């Protein structure tokens, strides 16, 4: 049998340029999520616009999740995971309390 590379191995090495690229992608996703979340929570937003904003937030959060393990320091990874969980709770139940949790998570990730 041949050896299966990568199983149980260490994290891949990334060049400084790659890490900068991941950080830039993460920051773009973060900014997009933050702006869409703010717009979503404005008074009197039409339902079709809310649906579009929800899609934007979902896509931005996916980008953030995909790049977080490389772009963020370990202490920020827990904050990123908390944002994902709190956003999921907000989508299921968009209460003011859940909105404040997401806003707090965004502040901690700045």
Phi, psi and omega per residue, in radians:
X1 nan 2.583 3.129
X2 -1.537 2.719 3.117
X3 -1.301 2.351 3.114
X4 -1.653 1.931 -3.119
X5 -1.286 2.533 3.051
X6 1.612 -0.393 -3.118
X7 -1.305 2.102 -3.130
X8 1.244 0.166 -3.115
X9 -1.446 -3.057 3.140
X10 -1.518 3.001 3.100
X11 -1.114 2.506 3.086
X12 -1.156 2.676 3.103
X13 -1.506 2.419 3.106
X14 -2.080 2.446 3.102
X15 -1.278 2.792 3.091
X16 -0.990 -0.631 3.121
X17 -1.134 -0.739 3.124
X18 -1.108 -0.750 3.135
X19 -1.095 -0.752 3.087
X20 -1.057 -0.698 3.111
X21 -1.097 -0.765 3.099
X22 -1.112 -0.719 3.116
X23 -1.098 -0.732 3.136
X24 -1.114 -0.763 3.102
X25 -1.089 -0.722 3.123
X26 -1.089 -0.811 -3.119
X27 -1.096 -0.679 3.082
X28 -1.103 -0.783 3.112
X29 -1.090 -0.724 3.128
X30 -1.075 -0.830 -3.125
X31 -1.087 -0.766 3.138
X32 -1.110 -0.770 3.118
X33 -1.071 -0.818 -3.092
X34 -1.068 -0.785 -3.139
X35 -1.161 -0.719 3.137
X36 -1.174 -0.683 3.133
X37 -1.118 -0.738 3.119
X38 -1.091 -0.812 -3.137
X39 -1.122 -0.673 -3.129
X40 -1.056 -0.618 -3.048
X41 -1.624 0.172 3.052
X42 -1.317 2.633 3.101
X43 -1.164 2.597 3.022
X44 1.057 0.736 3.038
X45 -1.536 2.243 -3.132
X46 -1.085 2.619 -3.062
X47 -1.062 -0.728 -3.137
X48 -1.135 -0.591 3.097
X49 -1.228 -0.665 3.093
X50 -1.058 -0.704 3.123
X51 -1.116 -0.717 3.096
X52 -1.110 -0.765 3.137
X53 -1.128 -0.648 3.110
X54 -1.102 -0.712 3.091
X55 -1.109 -0.731 3.116
X56 -1.079 -0.799 3.137
X57 -1.072 -0.745 -3.124
X58 -1.084 -0.824 3.138
X59 -1.136 -0.745 3.131
X60 -1.104 -0.711 3.128
X61 -1.160 -0.635 3.069
X62 -1.060 -0.771 3.108
X63 -1.083 -0.763 3.131
X64 -1.067 -0.780 -3.128
X65 -1.118 -0.696 -3.119
X66 -1.184 -0.551 -3.063
X67 -1.768 -0.180 -3.014
X68 -1.062 -0.737 -3.053
X69 -1.123 -0.411 3.126
X70 -1.719 -0.678 -3.015
X71 -1.404 -0.484 -3.024
X72 -1.834 2.656 2.984
X73 -1.261 2.762 -3.051
X74 -0.970 -0.652 -3.109
X75 -1.157 -0.447 3.130
X76 -1.490 -0.293 -3.134
X77 -1.095 -0.654 3.104
X78 -1.133 -0.668 3.098
X79 -1.124 -0.689 3.121
X80 -1.119 -0.743 3.121
X81 -1.133 -0.700 3.112
X82 -1.083 -0.719 3.093
X83 -1.043 -0.794 3.131
X84 -1.032 -0.794 -3.130
X85 -1.174 -0.769 -3.129
X86 -1.185 -0.611 3.089
X87 -1.151 -0.731 3.103
X88 -1.053 -0.719 3.096
X89 -1.134 -0.685 3.131
X90 -1.116 -0.735 3.138
X91 -1.108 -0.694 3.133
X92 -1.251 -0.627 -3.056
X93 -2.547 1.523 -3.029
X94 -1.340 1.078 3.112
X95 -1.452 2.896 3.094
X96 -1.101 -0.642 3.127
X97 -1.090 -0.799 3.122
X98 -1.173 -0.597 3.080
X99 -1.087 -0.778 -3.136
X100 -1.119 -0.619 3.104
X101 -1.098 -0.781 3.130
X102 -1.123 -0.743 3.117
X103 -1.069 -0.714 3.109
X104 -1.115 -0.729 3.106
X105 -1.077 -0.728 3.125
X106 -1.085 -0.722 3.118
X107 -1.085 -0.711 -3.105
X108 -1.223 -0.381 -3.139
X109 -1.601 -0.098 -3.132
X110 -1.141 nan nan
